[in-house]
Amino acid sequence: MDRYEFLIWWHCGYPASDARCARGWTSLKERVGVRPEQLLQAKPATLTAALKASGLIPELRTQRVRLIATAVRREFSGNLARAFLQMQPAEIRRVLKRLPGIADPGADRIVLFGGFSSVAAVPSNATQVPVRMQVGPVFGSYARDYLEGQKLIDSEVAPGFAARQRAFLLLKIHGQSLCRRSTPNCEACPIANRCAFRNGATASRARQPKP
């Protein structure tokens, strides 16, 4: 899957998850196709029908994939991957963030896994994990949580593609399986003894007066 295809795939499911996006991607490819000209030639109602079974707001996701297809065809002659080869990582990041639905996490992920720069990318659905590991409770600000995660990766992970990609995937899996945003399973966590969130909660319970 190239960079353009990932941008379309990302909008194929909502709330975004690997399973929903994969389901919507398959439906879209079979019923319409994913190339810019295919998305723009199809009727919006057809796109919406193809995306409906893979999550919420299919009408909005239809608008977004059409906007991405329009931008790629108009600004990059339909070949985003070739255009990116002529750009520096910072410019690629700026281009990506101009597209609908792509903020810092999505841009950093594409820059990292596209092999452009070994940036400290944090999974968009696991920003709570590094904050809990290093600080304790999340800050209550998504942007601040994301920056804290980047600090952790920058300080603890070697600045190479393999190490940074592995860190991204480990944080993502840990956030999905154990360190969930609303219901973290600290009892089963293999790094609980080194986790600031877990140790802070344990210390708090220890300070509470017994009934």
Summary of the structure (lengths in Angstrom):
residues: 211
radius of gyration: 19.7
end to end distance: 58.3
largest distance: 70.7
contacts: 637
relative contact order: 0.09
helix: 66%
strand: 1%
